[in-house]
Amino acid sequence: MRSLEKYLSFTSLVLAIPGAVFLGLLTTKIIDGWQAIVVTQFFYWMFVWWMITVIKFRSLRAFTRASLHLDAIRQEDFNQFAKSSFPEGKVKEFHHQLNELSSTLQQQKSRYDQHIFLVYQLISQLASPILVFNQRKQLSFANEAFYQLFGQPWQVHRNATPEHLGLNYKGGQWYLEQMPGKWQIKHSEFDDNGESNLLLIFVDIESALRENQLKAWQQIIRVLSHEIRNSLTPVSSMAETLAEKSLVERDKQILQVITDRCSHLQNFVDRYSTLSKKIELNKQVADFELMLKALTNLFTDINIKCNRQVSSLWVDITFFEQVLINLIKNAKEAQAKNITINIEKQDQHIAIEIIDDGHGFANLDNAFVPLFTTKADGQGIGLSFCRNIIEQHGGVIELHNNSDKGVTILMVLPVQNQQ
């Protein structure tokens, strides 16, 4: 027999035949007439059919319940438990094993879900853009750093394909068409709910290069500062001693010049040494209205106008205020008379634009290079300092010469939990 149903039916019929023969013989001896025999056999086989139906129903119901339980397991619904048709025996034991299997799988799924949740939480906290595409190659998740790539929250591009986002796969490597030289893309795959997901991690090559350049500059500055200080201190001391002992006025003037120049060089070295120091930020709620008032009081000869959608920022007040001072000071030195500050909240980021009407930058490529300056009395650390502070806030800063005149400075800062 190829099925349990046929096996039960055939076996029951075979077992019922001897009973039918015996009943027929017994009926023949007790009652005369073929009608009685027919009636007796009819009711007998009706009883046999009913017994076969009951046996098949009870037997198959156990398998039906087990099948429903297995189907729930296949659908990852581990809270469904099928009740056994029999309170004892092998069927009860089989259902007990199914229940234990559901409990075990539920625990494993719970641990797996916790791990996946932690993975997504970790992705959300990372500063590098990370994109997740589901098995159908549709964007299913990304972190807030997605804004660095497309200037919009990732939810705007939910279900977008890599091709729609300008991502191409060539030679075993992913590339972003609009910024091919800025990002290095690392890819991996992981399973989530039985589906294979594509994970793309974007590494800012320019940021890594700037970090290496900054470390190199810091090392150079530390060495130069040490050597210059070691030379300036005895020279200044000797010049002061000689000036006190000298009786010739001209010699005193010359020695005073030497002392003054030593002091100037000492101050110069002290300022550049800030590039080699690690900055510890103390972020807090900063009232931008108070910052703006301080700026207008400091730069009375510049018309500063502000358009803002937010009243406060989550920044280190001292350092961020110094960033604004440096940027406005640069605009003033570029002959700017008017400055417009636009502050706009864009989902989980705050965009700050500073637009001036000065003569702009002659060399934008080197604007952030430490020690580079086109100013006669410049020192080349202002913009480098600004970028360092903004990036330590988890933001980005960009400079653009306007089409007519002046410069637009864009700073994008993340919205942080201020609780």
C-alpha positions in Angstrom: 0.0 0.0 0.0 1.4 3.4 -1.0 -0.6 5.4 1.6 -1.6 5.1 5.2 -5.3 5.6 4.3 -5.3 2.7 1.8 -3.4 0.5 4.3 -5.9 1.2 7.1 -8.9 0.5 4.8 -7.5 -2.7 3.3 -6.4 -4.1 6.7 -9.7 -3.3 8.2 -11.6 -5.0 5.4 -9.4 -8.1 5.6 -10.0 -8.3 9.3 -13.7 -7.9 8.8 -14.1 -10.7 6.2 -13.8 -13.6 8.8 -16.4 -11.8 10.9 -18.8 -11.5 8.0 -18.4 -15.3 7.2 -19.0 -16.3 10.8 -22.0 -14.0 11.1 -23.4 -15.4 7.8 -23.1 -19.0 9.1 -24.5 -18.1 12.5 -27.5 -16.3 10.9 -28.2 -19.3 8.6 -28.5 -21.7 11.5 -30.6 -19.4 13.6 -32.9 -17.8 11.0 -34.3 -19.2 7.8 -34.5 -17.1 4.7 -32.1 -15.2 2.6 -33.7 -11.8 3.4 -32.5 -12.1 7.1 -29.0 -13.0 6.0 -28.9 -9.9 3.6 -30.2 -7.6 6.3 -27.7 -8.9 8.9 -24.8 -8.6 6.5 -25.9 -5.1 5.5 -25.9 -3.9 9.1 -22.6 -5.7 9.7 -20.8 -4.0 6.8 -22.3 -0.7 7.8 -20.8 -1.1 11.2 -17.5 -2.2 9.7 -17.5 0.9 7.4 -18.2 3.2 10.5 -15.4 1.6 12.4 -13.0 2.0 9.5 -14.0 5.7 9.2 -13.5 6.3 12.9 -10.1 4.5 12.9 -8.9 6.5 9.8 -10.2 9.8 11.3 -8.5 9.3 14.7 -5.2 8.1 13.1 -5.1 10.7 10.4 -6.1 13.5 12.7 -2.8 13.0 14.6 -0.9 13.4 11.4 -3.0 16.4 10.4 -2.2 18.2 13.7 1.4 17.4 13.4 1.4 18.7 9.8 -0.1 22.0 10.9 2.5 22.2 13.7 5.3 21.7 11.1 3.8 24.2 8.8 3.8 26.8 11.6 7.5 25.9 12.2 8.2 26.4 8.5 6.5 29.9 8.8 8.7 30.6 11.8 5.6 30.8 14.0 7.0 29.0 17.0 4.1 29.9 19.4 1.8 27.4 17.7 1.6 24.1 19.6 -0.6 21.2 18.3 -2.4 19.1 20.9 -2.0 15.4 20.6 -5.0 13.3 19.6 -4.0 10.7 22.1 -3.1 11.4 25.7 -0.5 8.6 25.9 1.7 6.5 23.6 3.8 7.2 20.6 1.6 9.9 19.2 1.8 11.8 22.5 5.6 11.4 22.5 5.8 12.6 18.9 3.9 15.8 19.6 6.0 16.4 22.7 9.1 16.2 20.5 7.5 18.7 18.1 6.8 21.1 21.0 10.4 20.8 22.2 11.6 21.5 18.7 9.4 24.7 18.6 10.7 25.9 21.9 14.3 25.3 20.8 13.8 27.1 17.5 12.0 30.0 19.3 15.0 30.5 21.6 17.4 30.3 18.6 15.3 32.8 16.6 15.1 35.1 19.6 18.9 35.1 19.9 19.2 35.6 16.2 16.8 38.5 16.2 18.7 40.1 19.1 21.9 39.8 17.1 20.3 41.3 14.0 18.9 44.1 16.0 22.3 44.8 17.5 23.8 44.8 14.0 21.3 47.3 12.7 21.8 49.4 15.9 25.5 49.4 15.3 25.0 50.3 11.6 22.9 53.3 12.7 25.6 54.6 15.0 28.5 54.4 12.6 29.7 57.6 10.9 30.4 55.9 7.6 27.5 55.5 5.1 26.2 51.9 5.2 23.5 50.6 2.8 21.6 47.3 3.1 19.8 45.8 0.0 17.4 42.9 0.3 17.3 39.8 -1.8 15.4 41.6 -4.5 18.3 44.2 -4.6 16.1 46.9 -3.1 17.3 49.4 -0.5 15.8 48.2 2.8 17.9 50.0 5.4 20.7 52.6 5.7 22.2 54.7 8.5 22.0 58.5 8.9 25.4 58.9 7.1 23.4 58.1 3.9 22.9 61.9 3.8 26.6 62.3 2.9 26.1 60.4 -0.3 22.8 61.8 -1.7 22.0 64.8 0.5 18.6 63.2 1.5 17.4 60.8 4.2 17.6 57.1 3.1 13.8 56.7 3.5 13.3 58.9 0.4 15.1 56.2 -1.6 13.5 53.1 0.1 13.2 50.2 -2.3 15.6 51.8 -4.8 17.9 49.5 -6.7 21.7 50.0 -6.7 21.5 51.2 -10.3 18.9 53.8 -9.5 21.3 55.2 -6.8 24.2 55.3 -9.3 26.0 52.2 -8.0 27.7 50.0 -10.5 29.4 46.6 -9.9 32.4 46.0 -12.1 35.4 43.7 -11.7 34.3 42.4 -8.3 34.0 46.0 -6.9 31.2 48.5 -6.4 31.6 52.1 -7.6 29.5 55.2 -7.0 29.2 57.0 -10.4 28.8 60.6 -9.1 31.9 60.4 -6.7 34.1 57.6 -8.1 37.3 58.9 -6.4 35.9 59.9 -3.0 34.5 56.6 -1.7 35.9 53.1 -1.5 33.0 50.6 -1.2 33.4 47.3 0.6 30.7 44.8 0.2 29.5 41.7 2.1 26.4 39.5 2.4 24.4 38.3 5.4 21.2 36.4 6.0 18.1 37.9 7.6 14.9 35.9 8.0 16.2 33.4 5.5 16.9 36.1 2.8 20.3 37.0 1.6 21.1 40.8 2.1 23.8 42.8 0.4 25.8 45.1 2.7 27.7 48.1 1.3 30.1 50.0 3.5 31.5 53.3 2.2 34.9 54.5 3.3 35.8 58.1 2.8 39.1 58.0 1.0 39.5 61.8 1.2 38.9 61.8 4.9 41.4 59.0 5.4 44.0 60.9 3.4 43.3 64.1 5.3 43.7 62.2 8.6 47.1 60.9 7.4 48.1 64.3 6.2 47.0 65.9 9.5 49.0 63.3 11.4 52.1 64.1 9.3 51.6 67.8 9.9 51.2 67.2 13.6 54.4 65.3 13.7 56.3 68.0 11.8 54.9 70.7 14.0 55.8 68.9 17.2 59.4 68.4 16.0 59.7 72.0 14.8 58.0 73.4 17.9 60.4 71.5 20.2 63.5 72.6 18.3 62.4 76.2 17.9 61.5 76.6 21.6 64.8 75.1 22.6 66.6 77.7 20.5 64.4 80.7 21.2 64.5 80.4 25.0 68.3 80.8 25.4 68.5 83.4 22.6 65.8 85.5 24.2 67.4 85.2 27.7 70.9 86.2 26.4 69.4 89.1 24.5 67.7 90.4 27.6 70.8 90.0 29.7 73.0 91.8 27.2 70.5 94.6 26.9 70.6 95.1 30.7 74.4 95.3 30.7 74.9 97.3 27.5 75.6 101.0 27.8 75.1 101.8 24.1 71.6 102.8 23.2 71.7 101.4 19.7 72.8 98.0 21.0 69.9 98.0 23.4 67.5 98.7 20.6 69.0 95.9 18.5 68.8 93.5 21.4 65.2 94.6 22.1 64.3 93.8 18.5 65.9 90.3 18.9 63.8 89.8 22.1 60.6 90.9 20.4 61.2 88.7 17.5 61.8 85.8 19.8 58.6 86.5 21.6 56.7 86.7 18.2 58.2 83.4 17.1 57.2 81.9 20.4 53.6 83.0 19.9 53.7 81.8 16.3 54.8 78.3 17.4 52.2 78.2 20.2 49.4 78.9 17.7 50.5 76.2 15.3 50.9 73.7 18.1 47.1 73.6 18.4 47.1 71.5 15.2 48.9 68.7 17.1 46.6 68.7 20.1 43.6 66.4 20.5 40.4 68.4 20.9 37.9 67.2 23.6 34.4 68.4 22.7 31.9 69.2 25.4 28.6 69.2 23.4 25.5 70.8 24.8 22.4 72.7 23.7 23.6 76.0 22.2 21.2 78.9 21.7 22.0 80.2 18.2 20.4 83.5 18.9 23.0 84.2 21.5 25.8 83.2 19.2 24.4 85.5 16.5 24.2 88.4 18.9 27.9 87.8 19.9 28.9 87.7 16.2 27.1 90.9 15.3 28.7 92.7 18.3 32.1 91.4 17.2 31.8 92.3 13.5 30.0 95.6 13.6 31.1 96.6 10.1 29.4 93.6 8.4 25.7 93.2 7.8 24.9 89.7 9.1 21.4 88.3 8.3 20.1 85.0 9.6 17.2 82.8 8.3 16.8 79.8 10.6 14.3 77.0 11.2 15.9 75.8 14.4 16.7 77.8 17.5 19.4 75.6 19.0 22.3 73.3 18.0 23.9 70.4 19.8 27.5 71.5 19.7 30.5 72.4 21.7 29.7 76.1 22.1 33.2 77.4 22.5 34.7 75.6 19.5 31.7 76.0 17.2 31.5 79.7 18.0 35.2 79.9 17.1 34.4 78.2 13.8 31.8 80.9 13.0 34.3 83.6 14.0 37.0 82.2 11.7 34.6 81.9 8.7 33.2 85.4 9.1 36.7 86.8 9.7 37.7 85.2 6.4 34.7 86.8 4.6 35.6 90.2 6.1 39.2 89.9 4.9 37.8 89.0 1.4 36.1 92.4 1.4 32.6 91.0 2.2 30.0 93.6 3.3 27.0 91.2 3.7 26.7 87.8 5.1 23.6 85.6 5.1 23.3 82.6 7.4 20.7 80.0 6.5 19.9 77.2 9.0 17.6 74.4 7.9 16.7 71.1 9.5 16.7 68.2 7.0 15.4 65.0 8.7 18.3 63.9 11.0 20.7 66.7 9.9 21.0 70.4 10.2 22.4 72.3 7.2 24.1 75.6 7.9 24.9 77.9 4.9 27.1 81.0 5.2 27.0 83.1 2.1 29.1 86.2 1.7 29.7 88.8 -1.2 33.5 88.9 -1.0 35.9 88.2 -3.8 36.0 84.4 -3.0 38.8 81.9 -3.0 41.6 82.0 -5.5 42.6 78.4 -4.9 39.8 76.2 -3.5 41.8 73.0 -3.8 44.3 74.1 -1.1 41.8 76.0 1.1 41.9 73.3 3.8 45.6 72.5 3.6 47.3 73.3 6.9 49.8 76.2 6.7 48.7 77.1 3.2 47.6 80.8 2.8 47.5 83.5 0.1 47.2 86.3 2.7 50.3 88.4 3.4 49.9 88.1 7.1 48.0 84.8 7.2 49.0 81.6 9.0 47.0 79.0 7.2 45.4 77.2 10.2 41.9 78.8 10.3 40.0 76.7 7.7 41.9 73.5 8.7 40.8 74.2 12.3 37.2 74.7 11.2 37.1 71.4 9.3 38.7 69.5 12.1 36.0 70.8 14.6 33.1 70.2 12.2 34.2 66.6 11.4 34.7 65.9 15.1 31.1 66.9 15.5 30.2 64.2 13.0 29.5 66.7 10.3 31.0 67.8 7.0 32.0 71.2 5.6 32.3 72.3 2.0 33.4 75.5 0.3 32.1 76.8 -3.1 32.8 80.0 -5.0 29.5 81.7 -6.0 28.7 82.2 -9.7 28.7 86.0 -9.3 30.9 86.8 -6.3 31.5 85.6 -2.8 31.7 82.2 -1.2 29.1 79.7 0.1 30.1 77.6 3.0 28.0 74.6 3.8 28.2 72.8 7.1 26.0 69.7 7.8 25.7 68.6 11.4 23.8 65.5 12.7 20.9 66.0 15.0 21.9 64.4 18.3 19.9 63.2 21.3 19.9 66.1 23.7 18.3 64.2 26.5 
